[in-house]
Amino acid sequence: MPRKAKTTKYKMKTHKATAKRFRATGSGKLLRTKGGKSHLRRNTSERTKAQFTEMIPVEGKGYQKRVKRLAPYIEKNH
């Protein structure tokens, strides 16, 4: 009788919206995109629109903890 491969009972599900909005650097810092990039940008200056492309680090331990809870595999996959 062949032995069954050992499996875990369950996997944690990733919150997909969180996984799309955040990414982790090599050192483990969380980066986030800025809001306001999609529409109603006609009256925004070029300098401001250029600043929307930058990703900025997530400040605050509470926010970092929440993102890691919602997307537990973000360090391994991104």
MIMAR-624771 format. One record per residue (C-alpha): residue number from 1; residue in three letters; chain; x, y, z. Coordinates in Angstrom, 3 decimals. Example, Ala and Ser with C-alpha at 12.3 -4.5 7.8 and 13.67 -1.06 7.14 Angstrom:
2
+------+-------+------+----------+----------+----------+
| migu | rokol | roti |       px |       py |       pz |
+------+-------+------+----------+----------+----------+
|    1 |   Ala |    A |   12.300 |   -4.500 |    7.800 |
|    2 |   Ser |    A |   13.670 |   -1.060 |    7.140 |
+------+-------+------+----------+----------+----------+
END
This chain:
78
+------+-------+------+----------+----------+----------+
| migu | rokol | roti |       px |       py |       pz |
+------+-------+------+----------+----------+----------+
|    1 |   Met |    A |    0.000 |    0.000 |    0.000 |
|    2 |   Pro |    A |    1.618 |    3.330 |   -1.095 |
|    3 |   Arg |    A |    1.991 |    6.085 |    1.466 |
|    4 |   Lys |    A |    0.045 |    9.302 |    0.991 |
|    5 |   Ala |    A |    1.925 |   12.551 |    0.671 |
|    6 |   Lys |    A |    1.678 |   14.695 |    3.766 |
|    7 |   Thr |    A |   -0.607 |   17.671 |    3.152 |
|    8 |   Thr |    A |   -1.745 |   20.562 |    5.270 |
|    9 |   Lys |    A |   -5.377 |   20.936 |    6.221 |
|   10 |   Tyr |    A |   -5.926 |   24.327 |    4.654 |
|   11 |   Lys |    A |   -4.264 |   27.239 |    2.947 |
|   12 |   Met |    A |   -4.725 |   30.860 |    3.875 |
|   13 |   Lys |    A |   -6.525 |   32.812 |    1.180 |
|   14 |   Thr |    A |   -4.942 |   35.964 |   -0.180 |
|   15 |   His |    A |   -7.060 |   39.097 |   -0.403 |
|   16 |   Lys |    A |   -6.515 |   39.814 |   -4.094 |
|   17 |   Ala |    A |   -7.161 |   43.570 |   -3.972 |
|   18 |   Thr |    A |   -4.491 |   43.919 |   -1.286 |
|   19 |   Ala |    A |   -2.015 |   41.799 |   -3.243 |
|   20 |   Lys |    A |   -2.472 |   44.048 |   -6.287 |
|   21 |   Arg |    A |   -2.003 |   47.307 |   -4.363 |
|   22 |   Phe |    A |    1.054 |   46.430 |   -2.293 |
|   23 |   Arg |    A |    4.437 |   44.890 |   -2.945 |
|   24 |   Ala |    A |    7.404 |   43.983 |   -0.792 |
|   25 |   Thr |    A |   11.009 |   44.994 |   -1.383 |
|   26 |   Gly |    A |   13.956 |   42.658 |   -1.008 |
|   27 |   Ser |    A |   14.569 |   43.930 |    2.519 |
|   28 |   Gly |    A |   10.943 |   43.263 |    3.477 |
|   29 |   Lys |    A |    9.540 |   46.801 |    3.405 |
|   30 |   Leu |    A |    5.998 |   47.209 |    2.101 |
|   31 |   Leu |    A |    5.410 |   49.663 |   -0.725 |
|   32 |   Arg |    A |    2.073 |   51.058 |   -1.792 |
|   33 |   Thr |    A |    0.790 |   52.965 |   -4.799 |
|   34 |   Lys |    A |   -0.862 |   56.333 |   -4.513 |
|   35 |   Gly |    A |   -4.545 |   56.900 |   -5.074 |
|   36 |   Gly |    A |   -6.053 |   59.294 |   -7.595 |
|   37 |   Lys |    A |   -4.328 |   57.955 |  -10.692 |
|   38 |   Ser |    A |   -7.267 |   56.772 |  -12.751 |
|   39 |   His |    A |   -9.681 |   59.563 |  -13.672 |
|   40 |   Leu |    A |  -10.457 |   63.277 |  -13.160 |
|   41 |   Arg |    A |   -6.832 |   64.140 |  -13.838 |
|   42 |   Arg |    A |   -7.336 |   66.699 |  -16.574 |
|   43 |   Asn |    A |   -6.931 |   69.674 |  -14.252 |
|   44 |   Thr |    A |   -3.972 |   68.166 |  -12.396 |
|   45 |   Ser |    A |   -0.518 |   69.578 |  -13.086 |
|   46 |   Glu |    A |    2.076 |   67.492 |  -14.926 |
|   47 |   Arg |    A |    4.355 |   67.530 |  -11.884 |
|   48 |   Thr |    A |    1.624 |   66.099 |   -9.663 |
|   49 |   Lys |    A |    0.745 |   63.442 |  -12.250 |
|   50 |   Ala |    A |    4.396 |   62.420 |  -12.453 |
|   51 |   Gln |    A |    4.483 |   61.961 |   -8.674 |
|   52 |   Phe |    A |    1.602 |   59.462 |   -8.879 |
|   53 |   Thr |    A |    3.930 |   56.896 |  -10.464 |
|   54 |   Glu |    A |    6.139 |   56.624 |   -7.363 |
|   55 |   Met |    A |    5.532 |   53.881 |   -4.831 |
|   56 |   Ile |    A |    5.901 |   54.988 |   -1.233 |
|   57 |   Pro |    A |    6.627 |   52.901 |    1.878 |
|   58 |   Val |    A |    3.796 |   51.932 |    4.208 |
|   59 |   Glu |    A |    4.169 |   53.803 |    7.499 |
|   60 |   Gly |    A |    2.754 |   52.517 |   10.765 |
|   61 |   Lys |    A |    2.964 |   49.074 |   12.305 |
|   62 |   Gly |    A |   -0.822 |   48.662 |   12.347 |
|   63 |   Tyr |    A |   -1.115 |   49.096 |    8.587 |
|   64 |   Gln |    A |    1.798 |   46.740 |    7.930 |
|   65 |   Lys |    A |    0.254 |   44.109 |   10.181 |
|   66 |   Arg |    A |   -3.107 |   44.404 |    8.413 |
|   67 |   Val |    A |   -1.565 |   44.071 |    4.939 |
|   68 |   Lys |    A |    0.451 |   41.014 |    5.996 |
|   69 |   Arg |    A |   -2.676 |   39.427 |    7.417 |
|   70 |   Leu |    A |   -4.664 |   40.048 |    4.228 |
|   71 |   Ala |    A |   -1.851 |   38.958 |    1.898 |
|   72 |   Pro |    A |    0.207 |   36.413 |    3.867 |
|   73 |   Tyr |    A |    2.364 |   35.271 |    0.929 |
|   74 |   Ile |    A |    3.284 |   38.720 |   -0.362 |
|   75 |   Glu |    A |    6.926 |   38.438 |    0.777 |
|   76 |   Lys |    A |    7.441 |   35.124 |   -0.980 |
|   77 |   Asn |    A |    5.753 |   35.896 |   -4.298 |
|   78 |   His |    A |    6.589 |   39.527 |   -5.076 |
+------+-------+------+----------+----------+----------+
END
